[in-house]
Amino acid sequence: MQPQIDNRPENRVNATIPPQQSTPPPPADRLLAVAAGYEVPTEVHEQVLNESPVLEIDRFNLWYGTKQALHGITMPIPDKKVTALVGPSGCGKSTLLRSVNRLNDLVQSVRITGDMRLNGDSIYDPRMDVIDLRKRMGMVFQKPNPFPMSIYENVVYSLRIDGENNRGVLDEVCEASLRGAALWDEAKDRLYDSALGLSGGQQQRLCIARAIAAEPEVLLLDEPCSALDPIATGKVEDLIQELRGRYSVLIVTHNMQQASRTSDYTAFMYLGRLIEYGPTTEIFTKPILHETEAYVTGRFG
Amino acid sequence: MGSLGMQPKSPFTGRPRRRTTRPWVKFGDQLARVLITFGGLSTIAAVLMVGIFLLAVALPLFRSAQLDFEHAGPVAHGPTGAFGMGTDESGSVVWLFAENDGRLQVLDSAHGESLLSRSAADCRLAEATAIRTLSGTMQAVVGYRDGSLRVGRIGLESTFLAASDLPSGEAIERGAVRVWQDAVIVHNPNGQYSRVELIAELPAHTTASLNAQVIDVDITPLANGSLLAAIDANGRVRVESVSQRRNLLTDAMVQTSTGSIIEPLISAPSAAKEKSDAGRMQFVRVSELGDQLFVMAIDGTALRYDIRDIEAPVLMETFSVTQDAVEVAAVARLFGGTSLAVADSAGSVRVFFATRAAGAQAADGLKMMAAKTFPPAHSSGQAVRITAMAASPRSRLFAVADSTGMIRLLQSTAESTVLSVPATAAGALAGPASQMLIAPRENRLLAVDATRISAWALDAGYPEVSPRSLFGGVWYENYPAAMHTWETTGHESFESKFGLMPLIFGTLKATIYAMLFATPIAILAALYASQFMHSTWRARIKPTIEMMASLPSVVLGFVAGLVVAPLLEQAVMPVITGFFAVPLTLVAGAHLWQLLPAGWRSQLSGWRFPVIMVVALPAGILVAMASAGWVERLLFQGDLQAWLDGGGGSGLGGWVLALLPLAGVATTVLVGKIVNPWLRRKSTNWSQPQAAIVSLGMFGVGVACTVAIAVAAAMFLDALRLDTRGGLFGTYVQRNALVVALGMSFAIIPLIFTIADDALSSVPDHLRSASLGAGATPWQTAVRVIMPTAASGLFSAVMIGLGRAVGETMIVLMAAGNTPLMGWNVFNGFQTLSAAIATELPEAARGSAHFRVLFLAALTLFAMTFVVNTVAEIVRQRFRRRAHEL
């Protein structure tokens, strides 16, 4: 075990100058500048802008009460690619993800400005039916959350709520989705048993099967492996690899290796701001900012 | 790191930590453990003790009766001539008169010693041929060989003595008696002293005489005198009402009597029978109220007269009291009412009384029915003949003796043989008993045969109560058939009706109607509050509803019984239409809400609840009030209460009301299964306002379909001549199940609401997010994910509500009318176990059957709530195991 080096950002920030009244120049370090409340530009790699986007996030701000959690996020999410959101805890990755399918509507103090567009349709248009919107996305959460019903019913939940009761259709979708989530072989003999009897990794793959059964335009994964052991994590990561090219995936992760292994693009966020966004290989090997490099190589965070 | 393990580290916080637990912490831990264990065990013990206490009080109801032989002694008594016998109030001293013995003597009933004796002539009992005395009032009627009759008093009169009034010196043991002067001092087993005097006053002959020897007499007390009946050897019957009044001037008793003679009645048409005496009338009995006269022949032919006009008796009916030509052996009038126990020579006993039966030919619409039958004790070849029968003066218990020497104690109400002992065993009687007597306190049984008298100490127990009489139907006197009845007070207290079924039924009725009303409201309210209501409103509503739970139930009962019930009586129809109109208006309002422009809807979403309360609810009430009039005209001929009373009109309206909810459910299912999927496929490209208009239209069509289905089904059922009146509906009574349901819902809705709301709110948020994230509507999320996950909590909420409803007392006491009826009529009253206990226990005599049956009712209630709670807990655990895996 290595000796502990106290390089946590808050401690480092603590050591720096507090923001001063006489508008001093922003610190050279962008992260320090962000912490001190300065606006910093986002570094977006050229390659990202060449992709055709499935989701466009446009100057998106979000407040919890009076506290601003997202600051002017602008980023296109490429179609049929895996995009990873990385950044230290509390940087707003999950908030951004939950804003995509408007789950933040449930939090009553939330206020937003800016917009997001899913294949050109404004997500925050008042005329947008949020239920219809969510039917176009699938979401997998940090903690496996199968419903207390059978595996089969879990998978076909999105069809059930659309009123689909044709057994043939349901069976077909169930098998396809479970195969897609690499769970078919383990679950095919116990489809009608409670989903709660599955192991944690299996439950998470079931949740992915449930999400892809709805044929989503975007699949949102919110730290899908954080509650799983390494073996289950490996399986889920393999799954994400397989989904690449078929679905547009937006994944939040804490795990740099996971981001580098699974994603095509990586966005680095810090304290509610998008710092750098580009192809994963570039972000991990030759990022524009040394702060990004410091983070992805584990020097802080 | 490992190398650092054992080294003493400098304190990081500047304060070293103790590494042993302080003794007082350990002590506190132990103390808490002991206290918690003690508390838990005490709770279990306390609950068990309650059950055991109730059981201990109720259990003696089922103990068996006991008859212990005390003594036997000689007595002179020939086969013919009058015989009379009676005891004092405590049963310690017995008087005995046998005409051929020629004296009236007083015996110590426990030991048989002769205490006092008076000659027959002194008592004007010489030449007596028939005697009947009443044990309490000592009223007596005596018939003589010459056909004359005397009324007066014969018996033992007790006056209580203080210990200081006792005669000199010698102490009297408990249970013993002493002769003192011309009376007897009794020290009864309870420790009281009384002076017992022999009374034999037969002042004067009555006005009219019969022609021949009197063979049977009967007497019953009237308000200021007595009513007597006598029959002579020729079959002439004399009924007479004798009243005594004190002359205010002379202070002398004046006896006046009126009556009539009923001419010889020979029942059988054949002369042969007359010769054999079988057809001649031999027994005469009057009912206790003095309104009916029964005359019976040996062959079992019996006549019932209405003697309310004593000077003009009217023959009501002729009936037979025996079967298969066996002869009548003995007749006894049972305590209270008009029941006659008739024993026949084949050994069976039947109890007859007049009831309003179908096929009654008599002018008064009554018919004598053989309601109870006691088969002969021995069915083997030996001929068993009943030789004597005696009824208890305080209950429906009676004793029969038969020719095999057996004495049986029978209970008429329970139709049971209480016990059976051989009277000839252990040196008691020499042969079959010819006369018997049950002492007034049912503490002693005396039997006489040709030569001996024998006494038994009697402990009858509670023979009128048996599992069958408690939980099965019992044919009570004057009832048309066996019924479940609870009636313990009032004029019929001579035969208390301890049927617990009406009370259990009432408890279930109160529970079911209250739960039917309260559960949907409470669960849906909790669902709305936890899933849909804006949090600021929820924060205000929830404490308000919880405050409702703290309303004392006596206040709720008062409001329900004395405020709501009279108002409801005036407005039954609007309330009924309200049950349908209010929910429909709310749903229609939801559809109209969808028609608002999208921007408005999202802006106003926080104001949905006040809009419902201020607009939709009053609108629903207005619709209910407006539609009440024409619904009443359309379905109930313009007068619901008259219709409920059975006042004409077809049964259509009732069926429509009863079937509307079912039709609504059927329509909803049909729409959900068939129309909605089709509509969904069609509507994929519709705009939101278009879809809203279509769904509003669908709702309208659905309502119309529901009404059409209900009316069609109602017409079909009505055409089959079926009617809801007599079942679900019936005569409107002011305090009824609907009022109770309304009142009780105030008590149980807050309870169910609070627990259900907590259960629904505690469903993990990630499940809700997952469902919403999958594109489910909040309603789909609530029904498909939240409710199944919270099932254990919802179930226990309902069960706790149920437990409260089962045991609820004050509300049902004040609002249910306390009429122990069995019937599902929503508009009729009932009585619950709890209400019966609350009203009757303070008035029940301690240790009486009534008292113990009320404890049994309490035990039943205890068992019911125990079962409900246990089942609830088991089911809840099952649900919970599932929920725990989340």
Interface residues (C-beta under 8 A of the other chain):
Chain A: M1 N101 L103 L106 Q108 P126 R127 D129 I131 D132 R134 K135 R136 M137 G138 M139 F141 K143 N145 F147 P148 M149 Y157 S158 R160 I161 D162 G163 E164 N165 S194 L196 G197 C207 R210 A211 A214 L220
Chain B: M1 H534 S535 A598 G599 S602 K673 N676 P677 R680 Q688 P764 H766 L767 R768 S769 A770 S771 L772 G773 A774 G775 A776 T777 Q780 R784 V785 P788 T789 R882 A883 E885 L886
